[in-house]
Amino acid sequence: MTDALAHQADDPANSGASTSDPLVSVVIPTRNRSALLREAIQAVWSQDFAPADFEIVVIDNLSTDDTEAMVGMLRLQSPCRMTYHRMDVNLGPANSRNKGVELARGKLIAFTDDDCCPAPGWLKLGARAFTDDSVALVTGQVLYKPGQEVKFFSRASGEAPEEHPTYPTCNAWYRRNVFQELGGFDMRLCFRDFRDRPVECADSDLAWRVKEARHSNVFEKDMVVFHEVERLPPLKWAMEPFRLFVVPELVRRHPQLRRELLTSRLFFMRENAWFYLLIAGLGLAIACHWAFVALALPYTLWAARAGNPRLTVLDLPKMVARAGFIGTRQMFMCAGLIYGSIRFRALVL
């Protein structure tokens, strides 16, 4: 951190806000997304909420772009208190969020991500949901940013129009005292995938620990966060679901997730069962009799039209190409789940 920014971080007067403790601390982890982070911060500024009642805490996971300088400029313009902290080592978002809570001063911690924009009313609705002292966790809808089109190779970051059993942290609020009592995000649930990227399920784990500790949680449908739609290169898009290898550990720790998250308490997706049938059918057709290839039909028909049910036999080349990409993606997903099932000794397919 430069000397100028270090001085700004230590001097609340430079952040344009009151020195009294706010009600809400908005914690945003970030890495190399300065343009999107700017949008996120400006969306928080635009809330119908008194600037003295909230602060923004940005935790930088060793960005190599202009994030530090950009945040430094925004802090000079901020109507609310802003804190910027650059981590010494990148251990992933969970560690950054823990650090953000450590630096936060609000009674309520509102988490969102650097590629998200909270909708107007987000702060007001979130704070209002904690009127009952028994409530420790509040989540809301996650929708794609208006006007952004979800295409075939878009990252499946996932919309959550209803309460989702994974409780995505891009739109999750916690009482700070409960967060601290439970030890925050468990860093033992932060791993690295075969591409050496941080992979974690600490966010879902904390939400379930809150529920299992008999605290109340609320889903506030009108408390919306809009998520960026990101397009991936085809190979990265296909490999992305391997990150699901953490799901078996999450299910092992919280068995209720078998009912809440899985299909038939076993399959992460219904289509996974069809994929295993496809593999079995092809193997049996080679080893025993060609008729077993019929087992491959459910998955093949689904994959050919997945993502665009309007395709017809006239679009056969496109259907075949899509099915190939989807099958490759499914292979990485199932491989990740099988690997995780063995590693964590909890079967999820």
Long-range contacts (C-beta under 8 A, 24 or more apart in sequence): 1-68, 1-84, 1-86, 2-68, 2-72, 4-72, 5-68, 5-72, 5-84, 8-72, 8-75, 8-76, 8-84, 9-83, 9-84, 9-85, 12-81, 14-75, 14-76, 15-75, 15-78, 15-80, 15-81, 15-82, 15-83, 16-51, 16-75, 16-76, 16-77, 16-78, 16-79, 16-80, 16-81, 16-82, 17-51, 17-52, 17-55, 17-78, 17-79, 17-80, 17-81, 17-82, 18-51, 18-52, 18-81, 19-81, 20-52, 21-105, 21-106, 21-107, 22-52, 22-53, 22-54, 22-55, 22-80, 22-81, 22-105, 22-106, 23-53, 23-54, 23-106, 23-107, 23-108, 23-127, 24-49, 24-53, 24-54, 24-55, 24-106, 24-107, 24-108, 24-109, 24-110, 24-123, 24-126, 24-127, 25-54, 25-55, 25-56, 25-57, 25-100, 25-101, 25-104, 25-105, 25-106, 25-108, 25-109, 25-110, 25-176, 26-54, 26-55, 26-56, 26-57, 26-110, 26-111, 26-112, 26-123, 27-57, 27-59, 27-97, 27-100, 27-101, 27-104, 27-109, 27-110, 27-111, 27-112, 28-56, 28-57, 28-58, 28-59, 28-100, 28-111, 28-112, 28-113, 28-114, 29-59, 29-61, 29-93, 29-96, 29-97, 29-100, 29-113, 29-114, 30-58, 30-59, 30-60, 30-61, 30-63, 30-67, 30-114, 31-60, 31-61, 31-62, 31-63, 31-67, 31-90, 31-114, 32-63, 32-64, 32-65, 32-67, 33-63, 33-65, 33-67, 33-114, 33-115, 34-63, 34-65, 34-66, 34-67, 34-70, 36-114, 36-115, 36-228, 37-67, 37-70, 37-71, 37-114, 38-70, 38-74, 39-117, 40-112, 40-113, 40-114, 40-115, 40-116, 40-117, 40-118, 41-71, 41-74, 41-78, 41-82, 43-117, 43-118, 43-119, 44-80, 44-112, 44-118, 44-122, 44-123, 45-78, 45-79, 45-80, 46-120, 47-118, 47-120, 47-121, 47-122, 47-123, 47-124, 48-120, 48-121, 48-123, 48-124, 49-123, 49-124, 49-127, 51-79, 51-80, 52-80, 53-127, 54-80, 54-106, 54-110, 54-123, 55-80, 55-81, 55-82, 55-83, 55-104, 55-105, 55-106, 56-80, 56-81, 56-82, 56-83, 57-82, 57-83, 57-85, 57-100, 57-103, 57-104, 58-82, 58-83, 58-84, 58-85, 59-85, 59-87, 59-96, 59-97, 59-99, 59-100, 59-103, 60-84, 60-85, 60-86, 60-87, 61-87, 61-90, 61-92, 61-93, 61-96, 62-86, 62-87, 62-89, 62-90, 90-198, 91-187, 91-190, 91-198, 92-190, 92-198, 92-199, 92-200, 93-169, 93-198, 93-200, 93-203, 94-185, 94-186, 94-187, 94-189, 94-190, 94-200, 94-202, 94-203, 95-185, 95-187, 95-190, 97-169, 97-184, 97-185, 97-203, 98-184, 98-185, 98-187, 101-176, 101-179, 101-180, 101-184, 104-176, 106-176, 107-175, 107-176, 107-177, 108-173, 108-174, 108-175, 108-176, 109-173, 109-174, 109-175, 109-176, 109-179, 110-173, 111-169, 111-170, 111-171, 111-172, 111-173, 111-174, 112-170, 112-171, 112-225, 113-169, 113-170, 113-227, 115-227, 115-228, 115-230, 116-142, 116-170, 116-171, 116-225, 116-226, 116-227, 116-228, 117-145, 117-225, 117-226, 118-171, 118-224, 118-225, 118-226, 119-223, 119-224, 119-225, 119-226, 121-222, 121-223, 122-223, 122-224, 122-225, 125-220, 125-222, 125-223, 126-173, 126-220, 126-223, 129-173, 129-218, 129-220, 129-223, 130-173, 130-175, 132-216, 134-215, 134-216, 135-175, 135-215, 135-216, 135-217, 135-218, 136-174, 136-175, 136-178, 136-210, 136-213, 136-215, 136-216, 136-217, 137-167, 137-172, 137-173, 137-174, 137-175, 137-178, 137-207, 137-210, 137-211, 137-215, 137-216, 137-217, 137-218, 138-172, 138-173, 138-217, 138-218, 138-219, 138-220, 138-223, 139-163, 139-164, 139-167, 139-168, 139-171, 139-172, 139-173, 139-207, 139-217, 139-218, 139-219, 139-220, 139-223, 140-171, 140-219, 140-220, 140-221, 140-222, 140-223, 140-224, 140-225, 141-171, 141-221, 141-222, 141-223, 141-224, 141-225, 142-168, 142-170, 142-171, 142-224, 142-225, 142-227, 143-224, 143-225, 143-226, 143-227, 144-226, 144-227, 144-228, 144-229, 145-226, 145-227, 145-228, 145-229, 146-226, 148-228, 148-229, 149-229, 150-229, 151-231, 152-307, 152-308, 152-322, 152-325, 153-231, 153-232, 153-233, 153-234, 153-237, 154-229, 154-230, 154-231, 154-232, 155-229, 155-230, 155-231, 155-232, 155-237, 155-240, 156-240, 156-241, 157-227, 157-228, 157-229, 157-230, 159-227, 162-219, 162-221, 163-219, 165-204, 165-257, 165-260, 165-261, 166-201, 166-203, 166-204, 166-207, 166-261, 167-203, 167-204, 167-207, 167-208, 168-203, 169-203, 170-225, 170-227, 171-223, 171-224, 171-225, 172-203, 172-207, 174-206, 174-210, 178-210, 178-213, 178-215, 179-206, 182-206, 182-209, 182-210, 182-213, 189-246, 189-249, 189-250, 191-245, 191-246, 193-242, 193-243, 193-245, 194-242, 195-239, 197-243, 199-243, 199-245, 199-246, 200-246, 201-246, 201-247, 201-249, 201-250, 204-250, 205-250, 205-253, 205-254, 208-253, 208-254, 208-256, 208-257, 212-254, 234-325, 237-325, 237-329, 238-325, 238-328, 238-329, 238-332, 239-329, 239-332, 240-329, 240-332, 241-329, 241-330, 241-332, 241-333, 241-336, 242-332, 242-333, 242-335, 242-336, 242-339, 243-336, 244-268, 244-333, 244-336, 244-337, 244-340, 245-336, 245-337, 245-339, 245-340, 245-343, 246-340, 247-337, 247-340, 247-348, 248-337, 248-340, 248-341, 248-343, 248-344, 248-345, 248-346, 248-347, 248-348, 249-340, 249-343, 249-344, 249-346, 251-346, 251-348, 252-344, 252-345, 252-346, 262-348, 266-347, 266-348, 266-349, 267-348, 267-349, 268-333, 268-337, 268-348, 268-349, 269-333, 271-299, 271-302, 271-303, 271-306, 271-330, 272-330, 272-333, 272-334, 272-337, 272-349, 273-349, 274-298, 274-299, 274-302, 275-299, 275-327, 275-330, 275-331, 275-334, 276-334, 276-349, 299-327, 299-330, 303-327, 303-330
